[in-house]
Amino acid sequence: MKGQEIFLLEEGNSKVIFHPETLKIFNVNEDETWGKVRALQKKDYSKYSESDISILNSKIEEVVKESPLSIKNKSTNRDLFHVSSVILPISGNCNLKCTYCFAHDEGKIPFKSFSKNEAKSAIDKLMQDRSYDDSLNITFFGGEPFLNFEVLKFVVNYANSQYPKYKINFSATTNGTILTEEIITFLEQNKITLLVSLDGPQEINRHRKYKNGGDSYSTVASNIEKLKNRVKFSLRITISNDNIKNTLRIYKYFEEAKVLFNVVFAYKSGNTSHQLADYTNEDINIIESQLNKVREYYLDKIINEQVDKIYCLSILSDIKTLRYRILSENHCGAGFGLFSITNDGSVFTCEHLVSYTKYSIGNIYGKINSKLKNDFRAENIENIDTCSDCWARNLCLGGCFAEKVLSGIKPNKKPSQDSCSLKLIYFKNVLLLFSKIIIGRPDFFKKNTKKNDERNC
């Protein structure tokens, strides 16, 4: 094994060897061994003999070979238009005006809401010739999808009644402001899962305002309580550059609330009316300090407090990836089995692109442009040559392709420097967290990372 094929991570009393190609992690306890490993990586044989280094190299190779084989999640055929998951931006309206919203183009949402007839036609077209798949995942998007609740209800009832032989799963992404009792009851009865956007406690949630400038926090927080024990849901938290000093506080807030959540840092989109996704070197340093504290917070909870459950889905997903060494080809399914379709039948490979007609790859009532489909999709990590030397390539998987496209970067190139820096900081802390749990609380994995759990993106 060549020195450049391993990544060494040392922080405090933690000394970790990471093998990027197989996601194998080794904890090193002896300083002498660590010194040899560093010499192997640097090809520096001044302190140790080549024989010593060769023996160590053989031992590392032996452990990698003897470990369980990595699971390879393969993407579907890139040339086929097979839809396993569809995102329907069912509403072109929203009652909020979130500062960083990627659906806004010059302050407006450019796509229109679905009518019942348009929704019926789309469902019928999607259900034609599904010999390749007996199931379909439908996600309602927007705008705010529940502003078009009558059509949303129609889609669910129509699809279930007309296509009972298929397993159709429904979900929705919502701002959580208009979850009435009628809506919650419908969600509960039809087992529709929700992704609710909320950025933290009231003073941190300040970018999620009503159009009249009013605060949305108290309404959303109240509705979240109503969902508990009735509707399966998780939260999406966006940390903008003016909230980075609150990163640890945000993680703590949602862990203490005992609700499942994912965290993302604000990223660039076609909405250029804000600078909340611009990060200076000082910002990156602050985020690194905060994520180091987040790691220590979780280590304390898991090892010292002996908690059996944490609620951050992204961390759970990534430690599961490391535990089972799950190698995937792409960052997500966009452009493979996952597509977004607007009310006129226009097809996009990602919901983040539907505001821009130039990214349409065709129409479900006409033709799909295979070249455009392959141009605007999540690229195979092995084809991103600018990521080939990065130790985190099989964890990051090249980053979000839509973010790259909207930033003027080709999908087969690495993300922006800011994005790369944030990913490397995050995954460094995931590796350290994982390596500590292996030693201090191995039973935690059995309770929280099952093989058949879905990977969260």
Kinemage of the C-alpha trace (Angstrom):
@kinemage 1
@onewidth
@group {chain A} dominant
@subgroup {mainchain}
@vectorlist {calphas} color= white
{ca met a 1} P 0.000 0.000 0.000
{ca lys a 2} L 1.434 3.338 -1.028
{ca gly a 3} L 1.814 6.129 1.479
{ca gln a 4} L -0.379 8.507 -0.473
{ca glu a 5} L -3.243 5.979 -0.321
{ca ile a 6} L -3.732 6.555 3.402
{ca phe a 7} L -4.801 9.646 5.309
{ca leu a 8} L -3.437 10.329 8.779
{ca leu a 9} L -5.427 12.254 11.334
{ca glu a 10} L -3.990 13.270 14.689
{ca glu a 11} L -5.809 15.371 17.258
{ca gly a 12} L -5.171 15.247 20.991
{ca asn a 13} L -4.617 11.619 21.937
{ca ser a 14} L -6.361 10.382 18.784
{ca lys a 15} L -4.217 8.899 16.033
{ca val a 16} L -6.216 7.580 13.103
{ca ile a 17} L -5.310 5.946 9.797
{ca phe a 18} L -7.987 6.213 7.143
{ca his a 19} L -7.908 4.248 3.895
{ca pro a 20} L -10.049 6.294 1.449
{ca glu a 21} L -10.557 3.540 -1.127
{ca thr a 22} L -12.226 1.153 1.329
{ca leu a 23} L -13.305 3.575 4.118
{ca lys a 24} L -11.347 1.438 6.561
{ca ile a 25} L -10.295 3.146 9.820
{ca phe a 26} L -7.440 2.101 12.109
{ca asn a 27} L -6.840 3.502 15.582
{ca val a 28} L -3.120 3.648 16.423
{ca asn a 29} L -2.109 3.492 20.089
{ca glu a 30} L 1.693 3.346 19.994
{ca asp a 31} L 3.854 6.337 19.172
{ca glu a 32} L 6.444 4.068 17.550
{ca thr a 33} L 3.884 2.626 15.139
{ca trp a 34} L 2.512 6.092 14.417
{ca gly a 35} L 5.997 7.301 13.567
{ca lys a 36} L 6.439 4.469 11.092
{ca val a 37} L 3.053 5.180 9.517
{ca arg a 38} L 4.001 8.829 9.040
{ca ala a 39} L 7.277 7.737 7.496
{ca leu a 40} L 5.378 5.422 5.159
{ca gln a 41} L 3.124 8.247 4.050
{ca lys a 42} L 5.993 10.675 3.490
{ca lys a 43} L 8.372 8.016 2.092
{ca asp a 44} L 10.886 9.161 4.682
{ca tyr a 45} L 13.174 6.281 5.636
{ca ser a 46} L 15.772 8.319 7.551
{ca lys a 47} L 14.564 7.179 10.992
{ca tyr a 48} L 13.218 3.711 10.199
{ca ser a 49} L 14.576 1.034 7.936
{ca glu a 50} L 12.829 0.141 4.712
{ca ser a 51} L 12.320 -3.318 6.183
{ca asp a 52} L 10.371 -1.882 9.152
{ca ile a 53} L 8.224 0.207 6.830
{ca ser a 54} L 7.639 -2.753 4.517
{ca ile a 55} L 6.437 -4.932 7.414
{ca leu a 56} L 4.043 -2.189 8.550
{ca asn a 57} L 2.787 -1.713 5.003
{ca ser a 58} L 2.077 -5.448 4.717
{ca lys a 59} L 0.174 -5.431 8.011
{ca ile a 60} L -2.042 -2.551 6.868
{ca glu a 61} L -2.730 -4.294 3.556
{ca glu a 62} L -3.565 -7.511 5.400
{ca val a 63} L -6.088 -5.796 7.693
{ca val a 64} L -7.758 -4.084 4.735
{ca lys a 65} L -8.049 -7.370 2.825
{ca glu a 66} L -9.386 -9.290 5.838
{ca ser a 67} L -12.040 -6.692 6.639
{ca pro a 68} L -15.590 -7.178 5.319
{ca leu a 69} L -15.909 -6.037 1.730
{ca ser a 70} L -17.279 -2.560 1.214
{ca ile a 71} L -20.859 -2.307 -0.029
{ca lys a 72} L -21.055 -0.664 -3.436
{ca asn a 73} L -24.196 1.365 -4.119
{ca lys a 74} L -24.380 1.406 -7.884
{ca ser a 75} L -26.375 3.997 -9.765
{ca thr a 76} L -28.904 2.986 -12.399
{ca asn a 77} L -28.140 2.968 -16.118
{ca arg a 78} L -27.179 6.527 -17.015
{ca asp a 79} L -28.793 6.324 -20.464
{ca leu a 80} L -32.290 5.328 -19.315
{ca phe a 81} L -35.091 7.615 -18.192
{ca his a 82} L -36.426 5.460 -15.389
{ca val a 83} L -38.126 7.410 -12.623
{ca ser a 84} L -38.020 5.811 -9.183
{ca ser a 85} L -38.433 9.099 -7.305
{ca val a 86} L -40.138 12.244 -8.555
{ca ile a 87} L -40.281 15.673 -6.973
{ca leu a 88} L -43.375 17.670 -7.899
{ca pro a 89} L -43.134 21.415 -7.180
{ca ile a 90} L -46.870 21.372 -6.764
{ca ser a 91} L -47.139 24.976 -5.620
{ca gly a 92} L -45.532 27.984 -7.248
{ca asn a 93} L -46.526 30.157 -4.304
{ca cys a 94} L -45.089 30.655 -0.836
{ca asn a 95} L -46.213 32.601 2.222
{ca leu a 96} L -42.643 33.116 3.424
{ca lys a 97} L -39.796 35.098 1.932
{ca cys a 98} L -36.734 33.292 3.241
{ca thr a 99} L -33.577 35.264 2.562
{ca tyr a 100} L -31.544 32.359 1.178
{ca cys a 101} L -34.330 30.501 -0.698
{ca phe a 102} L -32.936 28.822 -3.828
{ca ala a 103} L -36.389 28.718 -5.508
{ca his a 104} L -36.412 32.504 -5.891
{ca asp a 105} L -35.271 34.056 -9.157
{ca glu a 106} L -35.108 37.838 -8.865
{ca gly a 107} L -37.457 37.686 -5.882
{ca lys a 108} L -40.085 35.515 -7.577
{ca ile a 109} L -40.847 31.819 -7.919
{ca pro a 110} L -40.893 31.341 -11.718
{ca phe a 111} L -42.728 28.018 -11.980
{ca lys a 112} L -46.517 27.676 -11.693
{ca ser a 113} L -48.719 25.585 -9.420
{ca phe a 114} L -50.181 22.292 -10.648
{ca ser a 115} L -53.871 22.076 -11.468
{ca lys a 116} L -55.738 18.810 -10.866
{ca asn a 117} L -55.746 18.027 -14.591
{ca glu a 118} L -52.009 18.685 -14.871
{ca ala a 119} L -51.335 16.544 -11.823
{ca lys a 120} L -53.508 13.703 -13.179
{ca ser a 121} L -51.702 13.767 -16.519
{ca ala a 122} L -48.305 13.715 -14.836
{ca ile a 123} L -49.216 10.757 -12.605
{ca asp a 124} L -50.679 8.801 -15.526
{ca lys a 125} L -47.572 9.416 -17.597
{ca leu a 126} L -45.260 8.379 -14.761
{ca met a 127} L -47.201 5.177 -14.192
{ca gln a 128} L -47.057 4.096 -17.840
{ca asp a 129} L -44.782 1.129 -18.556
{ca arg a 130} L -43.288 0.733 -15.072
{ca ser a 131} L -42.023 -2.779 -15.740
{ca tyr a 132} L -38.649 -1.643 -14.373
{ca asp a 133} L -40.052 -0.700 -10.952
{ca asp a 134} L -43.191 -1.599 -8.975
{ca ser a 135} L -42.847 1.387 -6.673
{ca leu a 136} L -42.633 5.170 -6.929
{ca asn a 137} L -41.631 7.843 -4.431
{ca ile a 138} L -43.456 11.156 -4.837
{ca thr a 139} L -42.282 14.257 -2.983
{ca phe a 140} L -44.383 17.416 -2.951
{ca phe a 141} L -42.313 20.562 -3.177
{ca gly a 142} L -42.716 24.259 -3.778
{ca gly a 143} L -43.003 27.080 -2.970
{ca glu a 144} L -45.057 25.894 -0.073
{ca pro a 145} L -46.872 22.706 -1.176
{ca phe a 146} L -49.705 23.002 1.337
{ca leu a 147} L -50.826 26.257 -0.269
{ca asn a 148} L -52.072 23.890 -2.973
{ca phe a 149} L -53.485 21.330 -0.571
{ca glu a 150} L -56.533 20.459 -2.683
{ca val a 151} L -54.344 19.341 -5.579
{ca leu a 152} L -51.940 17.561 -3.216
{ca lys a 153} L -54.868 15.612 -1.765
{ca phe a 154} L -56.084 14.830 -5.261
{ca val a 155} L -52.692 13.391 -6.278
{ca val a 156} L -52.536 11.096 -3.241
{ca asn a 157} L -56.116 9.850 -3.594
{ca tyr a 158} L -55.921 9.491 -7.375
{ca ala a 159} L -52.601 7.641 -7.408
{ca asn a 160} L -53.674 5.239 -4.669
{ca ser a 161} L -57.066 4.514 -6.230
{ca gln a 162} L -55.957 4.205 -9.855
{ca tyr a 163} L -52.679 2.325 -9.294
{ca pro a 164} L -53.265 0.027 -6.296
{ca lys a 165} L -50.803 -2.605 -7.541
{ca tyr a 166} L -47.889 -0.234 -7.062
{ca lys a 167} L -46.258 0.823 -3.840
{ca ile a 168} L -46.415 4.622 -3.905
{ca asn a 169} L -44.736 6.507 -1.078
{ca phe a 170} L -45.479 10.166 -0.430
{ca ser a 171} L -43.508 12.890 1.299
{ca ala a 172} L -43.483 16.690 1.352
{ca thr a 173} L -41.041 19.496 2.062
{ca thr a 174} L -42.722 22.327 3.942
{ca asn a 175} L -42.019 25.512 5.860
{ca gly a 176} L -44.361 24.219 8.564
{ca thr a 177} L -46.515 27.338 8.877
{ca ile a 178} L -49.908 26.107 7.656
{ca leu a 179} L -50.176 22.610 9.099
{ca thr a 180} L -53.833 22.741 10.087
{ca glu a 181} L -55.612 19.893 11.839
{ca glu a 182} L -57.156 18.880 8.515
{ca ile a 183} L -53.740 18.689 6.875
{ca ile a 184} L -52.135 16.820 9.781
{ca thr a 185} L -54.984 14.291 9.840
{ca phe a 186} L -54.582 13.715 6.094
{ca leu a 187} L -50.834 13.246 6.482
{ca glu a 188} L -51.362 10.816 9.347
{ca gln a 189} L -53.993 8.764 7.527
{ca asn a 190} L -51.913 8.491 4.363
{ca lys a 191} L -48.553 7.985 6.087
{ca ile a 192} L -47.008 10.987 4.341
{ca thr a 193} L -43.623 11.944 5.771
{ca leu a 194} L -42.486 15.546 6.133
{ca leu a 195} L -39.276 17.519 5.915
{ca val a 196} L -39.835 20.753 7.847
{ca ser a 197} L -37.483 23.725 7.547
{ca leu a 198} L -36.452 25.453 10.769
{ca asp a 199} L -33.067 26.986 11.536
{ca gly a 200} L -33.010 27.076 15.328
{ca pro a 201} L -34.515 29.019 18.228
{ca gln a 202} L -36.395 32.208 17.466
{ca glu a 203} L -33.468 34.620 17.342
{ca ile a 204} L -31.507 32.300 15.015
{ca asn a 205} L -34.484 31.542 12.755
{ca arg a 206} L -34.576 35.175 11.618
{ca his a 207} L -34.131 34.492 7.885
{ca arg a 208} L -37.437 32.615 7.692
{ca lys a 209} L -39.919 35.507 7.716
{ca tyr a 210} L -43.416 35.947 6.358
{ca lys a 211} L -43.701 38.191 3.318
{ca asn a 212} L -44.912 41.012 5.573
{ca gly a 213} L -41.777 40.639 7.701
{ca gly a 214} L -43.513 38.800 10.534
{ca asp a 215} L -41.747 36.066 12.473
{ca ser a 216} L -42.642 32.455 11.634
{ca tyr a 217} L -40.846 30.661 14.486
{ca ser a 218} L -43.632 30.342 17.062
{ca thr a 219} L -46.098 28.982 14.492
{ca val a 220} L -43.661 26.388 13.165
{ca ala a 221} L -42.528 25.335 16.651
{ca ser a 222} L -46.166 24.876 17.693
{ca asn a 223} L -46.967 22.837 14.580
{ca ile a 224} L -43.956 20.598 15.157
{ca glu a 225} L -45.373 19.688 18.560
{ca lys a 226} L -48.671 18.769 16.873
{ca leu a 227} L -46.877 16.443 14.471
{ca lys a 228} L -45.224 14.407 17.210
{ca asn a 229} L -46.598 10.871 17.626
{ca arg a 230} L -48.798 11.372 14.563
{ca val a 231} L -46.687 12.117 11.478
{ca lys a 232} L -43.170 10.951 10.692
{ca phe a 233} L -41.017 14.012 10.115
{ca ser a 234} L -37.533 15.437 10.299
{ca leu a 235} L -36.146 18.959 10.217
{ca arg a 236} L -33.801 20.701 7.797
{ca ile a 237} L -31.556 23.316 9.368
{ca thr a 238} L -29.665 25.857 7.284
{ca ile a 239} L -26.745 27.648 8.932
{ca ser a 240} L -25.931 30.931 7.183
{ca asn a 241} L -22.648 32.786 7.566
{ca asp a 242} L -24.139 35.164 10.142
{ca asn a 243} L -25.087 32.215 12.359
{ca ile a 244} L -21.875 30.183 12.232
{ca lys a 245} L -20.900 31.165 15.781
{ca asn a 246} L -24.118 29.453 16.915
{ca thr a 247} L -23.353 26.117 15.235
{ca leu a 248} L -22.868 24.173 18.481
{ca arg a 249} L -25.894 25.854 20.024
{ca ile a 250} L -28.029 24.840 17.034
{ca tyr a 251} L -27.008 21.173 17.300
{ca lys a 252} L -27.698 21.216 21.035
{ca tyr a 253} L -31.074 22.895 20.554
{ca phe a 254} L -32.424 20.185 18.279
{ca glu a 255} L -30.864 17.318 20.237
{ca glu a 256} L -32.565 18.626 23.378
{ca ala a 257} L -35.826 18.939 21.437
{ca lys a 258} L -35.487 15.229 20.566
{ca val a 259} L -36.462 15.660 16.916
{ca leu a 260} L -34.658 14.172 13.921
{ca phe a 261} L -32.741 16.773 11.938
{ca asn a 262} L -30.177 17.431 9.218
{ca val a 263} L -27.811 20.397 9.096
{ca val a 264} L -26.519 22.135 5.976
{ca phe a 265} L -24.477 25.286 5.620
{ca ala a 266} L -26.029 27.850 3.292
{ca tyr a 267} L -24.788 27.391 -0.251
{ca lys a 268} L -24.852 29.446 -3.420
{ca ser a 269} L -27.783 29.198 -5.804
{ca gly a 270} L -29.384 31.298 -8.512
{ca asn a 271} L -30.709 33.615 -5.797
{ca thr a 272} L -28.057 36.329 -5.790
{ca ser a 273} L -29.967 38.748 -3.548
{ca his a 274} L -27.957 37.680 -0.480
{ca gln a 275} L -24.384 36.931 0.590
{ca leu a 276} L -25.276 34.423 3.315
{ca ala a 277} L -23.355 31.648 1.559
{ca asp a 278} L -20.103 33.597 1.234
{ca tyr a 279} L -17.414 32.410 3.662
{ca thr a 280} L -14.186 34.229 4.460
{ca asn a 281} L -11.098 32.471 5.804
{ca glu a 282} L -12.088 33.729 9.244
{ca asp a 283} L -15.558 32.211 8.793
{ca ile a 284} L -14.024 28.851 7.857
{ca asn a 285} L -11.874 28.970 11.004
{ca ile a 286} L -14.928 29.740 13.145
{ca ile a 287} L -16.845 26.841 11.587
{ca glu a 288} L -13.913 24.507 12.218
{ca ser a 289} L -13.797 25.535 15.874
{ca gln a 290} L -17.557 25.074 16.197
{ca leu a 291} L -17.609 21.651 14.525
{ca asn a 292} L -14.753 20.521 16.772
{ca lys a 293} L -16.991 21.453 19.712
{ca val a 294} L -19.928 19.642 18.109
{ca arg a 295} L -17.782 16.494 17.916
{ca glu a 296} L -16.825 16.778 21.585
{ca tyr a 297} L -20.477 17.374 22.481
{ca tyr a 298} L -21.526 14.121 20.806
{ca leu a 299} L -18.612 12.196 22.282
{ca asp a 300} L -19.651 13.343 25.737
{ca lys a 301} L -23.275 12.347 25.120
{ca ile a 302} L -22.471 8.949 23.626
{ca ile a 303} L -19.521 7.829 25.764
{ca asn a 304} L -19.863 9.676 29.079
{ca glu a 305} L -23.625 10.130 29.330
{ca gln a 306} L -24.229 6.751 27.640
{ca val a 307} L -27.195 8.004 25.608
{ca asp a 308} L -28.648 5.356 23.321
{ca lys a 309} L -29.919 7.760 20.675
{ca ile a 310} L -28.845 10.934 18.938
{ca tyr a 311} L -31.091 12.852 16.551
{ca cys a 312} L -28.750 14.266 13.903
{ca leu a 313} L -29.513 12.184 10.822
{ca ser a 314} L -26.504 13.369 8.836
{ca ile a 315} L -24.055 12.247 11.535
{ca leu a 316} L -25.895 8.942 11.973
{ca ser a 317} L -25.832 8.392 8.221
{ca asp a 318} L -22.123 9.108 7.914
{ca ile a 319} L -21.047 6.904 10.810
{ca lys a 320} L -23.205 4.169 9.309
{ca thr a 321} L -21.334 4.669 6.013
{ca leu a 322} L -18.062 4.186 7.870
{ca arg a 323} L -19.290 1.235 9.924
{ca tyr a 324} L -20.468 -0.752 6.899
{ca arg a 325} L -17.949 0.875 4.543
{ca ile a 326} L -20.639 1.830 2.055
{ca leu a 327} L -19.044 2.936 -1.188
{ca ser a 328} L -21.371 4.869 -3.457
{ca glu a 329} L -20.786 6.142 -6.970
{ca asn a 330} L -22.669 9.418 -6.813
{ca his a 331} L -23.519 12.131 -4.314
{ca cys a 332} L -27.246 11.558 -4.925
{ca gly a 333} L -29.668 9.992 -7.404
{ca ala a 334} L -30.301 13.197 -9.374
{ca gly a 335} L -30.365 12.408 -13.079
{ca phe a 336} L -30.499 8.672 -12.519
{ca gly a 337} L -33.710 7.561 -10.800
{ca leu a 338} L -34.616 10.929 -9.302
{ca phe a 339} L -36.169 13.750 -11.335
{ca ser a 340} L -38.302 16.833 -10.813
{ca ile a 341} L -41.277 17.615 -13.057
{ca thr a 342} L -43.100 20.945 -13.272
{ca asn a 343} L -46.749 21.558 -14.116
{ca asp a 344} L -46.156 21.761 -17.886
{ca gly a 345} L -44.273 18.457 -17.943
{ca ser a 346} L -40.769 19.954 -18.064
{ca val a 347} L -38.222 17.562 -16.576
{ca phe a 348} L -35.236 18.535 -14.444
{ca thr a 349} L -32.646 16.330 -12.808
{ca cys a 350} L -32.903 18.206 -9.505
{ca glu a 351} L -35.507 20.321 -7.727
{ca his a 352} L -32.838 22.977 -7.175
{ca leu a 353} L -32.794 23.654 -10.927
{ca val a 354} L -36.530 23.985 -11.678
{ca ser a 355} L -36.457 27.779 -11.461
{ca tyr a 356} L -34.269 27.901 -14.576
{ca thr a 357} L -35.700 26.584 -17.844
{ca lys a 358} L -32.229 26.341 -19.394
{ca tyr a 359} L -31.595 23.324 -17.175
{ca ser a 360} L -34.638 21.380 -18.406
{ca ile a 361} L -33.672 18.066 -20.015
{ca gly a 362} L -36.947 17.634 -21.906
{ca asn a 363} L -40.613 16.964 -21.297
{ca ile a 364} L -42.479 13.864 -20.154
{ca tyr a 365} L -45.018 14.427 -22.952
{ca gly a 366} L -42.286 14.731 -25.555
{ca lys a 367} L -38.642 13.701 -25.595
{ca ile a 368} L -35.872 13.511 -23.035
{ca asn a 369} L -32.510 14.827 -24.200
{ca ser a 370} L -30.064 12.114 -23.111
{ca lys a 371} L -27.066 14.392 -23.515
{ca leu a 372} L -28.571 17.071 -21.263
{ca lys a 373} L -29.637 14.402 -18.765
{ca asn a 374} L -26.047 13.276 -18.503
{ca asp a 375} L -24.724 16.839 -18.412
{ca phe a 376} L -26.983 17.859 -15.531
{ca arg a 377} L -26.677 14.957 -13.119
{ca ala a 378} L -24.645 13.809 -10.151
{ca glu a 379} L -21.293 12.728 -11.601
{ca asn a 380} L -19.647 9.423 -10.692
{ca ile a 381} L -16.907 10.242 -8.182
{ca glu a 382} L -14.425 8.206 -10.232
{ca asn a 383} L -14.965 10.629 -13.127
{ca ile a 384} L -14.194 13.751 -11.082
{ca asp a 385} L -10.465 13.831 -11.690
{ca thr a 386} L -9.959 16.950 -9.581
{ca cys a 387} L -11.129 14.944 -6.548
{ca ser a 388} L -8.907 11.914 -7.221
{ca asp a 389} L -6.238 12.885 -4.680
{ca cys a 390} L -8.656 13.938 -1.926
{ca trp a 391} L -8.896 11.643 1.118
{ca ala a 392} L -12.608 12.472 1.553
{ca arg a 393} L -13.650 11.675 -2.010
{ca asn a 394} L -15.659 8.561 -1.100
{ca leu a 395} L -17.424 10.411 1.708
{ca cys a 396} L -18.133 13.730 -0.006
{ca leu a 397} L -18.687 12.058 -3.411
{ca gly a 398} L -17.898 15.272 -5.242
{ca gly a 399} L -20.500 17.415 -3.508
{ca cys a 400} L -23.892 18.656 -4.690
{ca phe a 401} L -23.888 18.867 -8.478
{ca ala a 402} L -26.726 21.450 -8.552
{ca glu a 403} L -24.756 23.738 -6.284
{ca lys a 404} L -21.826 23.398 -8.675
{ca val a 405} L -23.930 24.039 -11.776
{ca leu a 406} L -25.542 27.131 -10.255
{ca ser a 407} L -22.077 28.384 -9.317
{ca gly a 408} L -20.778 27.959 -12.858
{ca ile a 409} L -18.805 24.779 -12.066
{ca lys a 410} L -19.139 21.665 -14.232
{ca pro a 411} L -20.529 18.554 -12.456
{ca asn a 412} L -17.322 16.633 -13.288
{ca lys a 413} L -15.194 19.154 -11.395
{ca lys a 414} L -14.668 19.562 -7.663
{ca pro a 415} L -16.868 22.027 -5.727
{ca ser a 416} L -15.848 25.568 -4.834
{ca gln a 417} L -12.989 26.046 -2.383
{ca asp a 418} L -15.435 27.105 0.358
{ca ser a 419} L -17.541 24.007 -0.147
{ca cys a 420} L -14.476 21.748 -0.126
{ca ser a 421} L -13.143 23.341 3.048
{ca leu a 422} L -16.457 22.884 4.861
{ca lys a 423} L -16.725 19.252 3.757
{ca leu a 424} L -13.182 18.406 4.842
{ca ile a 425} L -13.719 19.982 8.269
{ca tyr a 426} L -16.982 18.114 8.725
{ca phe a 427} L -15.681 14.701 7.641
{ca lys a 428} L -12.517 15.074 9.705
{ca asn a 429} L -14.741 15.388 12.757
{ca val a 430} L -16.908 12.458 11.661
{ca leu a 431} L -13.789 10.270 11.392
{ca leu a 432} L -12.610 11.313 14.853
{ca leu a 433} L -16.075 10.774 16.318
{ca phe a 434} L -16.334 7.334 14.739
{ca ser a 435} L -12.853 6.263 15.853
{ca lys a 436} L -13.605 7.235 19.452
{ca ile a 437} L -16.965 5.450 19.526
{ca ile a 438} L -15.316 2.247 18.237
{ca ile a 439} L -13.179 2.183 21.367
{ca gly a 440} L -15.418 3.775 23.981
{ca arg a 441} L -18.947 2.704 23.023
{ca pro a 442} L -19.083 0.036 20.289
{ca asp a 443} L -22.623 -1.032 21.247
{ca phe a 444} L -23.878 2.387 20.106
{ca phe a 445} L -23.487 1.310 16.484
{ca lys a 446} L -25.747 -1.706 16.889
{ca lys a 447} L -28.540 0.494 18.227
{ca asn a 448} L -28.220 3.319 15.713
{ca thr a 449} L -26.770 2.103 12.402
{ca lys a 450} L -28.627 -0.763 10.777
{ca lys a 451} L -27.673 -1.909 7.279
{ca asn a 452} L -31.130 -1.351 5.822
{ca asp a 453} L -31.421 2.214 7.077
{ca glu a 454} L -31.684 4.762 4.280
{ca arg a 455} L -28.702 6.976 3.678
{ca asn a 456} L -29.567 10.676 4.126
{ca cys a 457} L -28.116 13.142 1.594
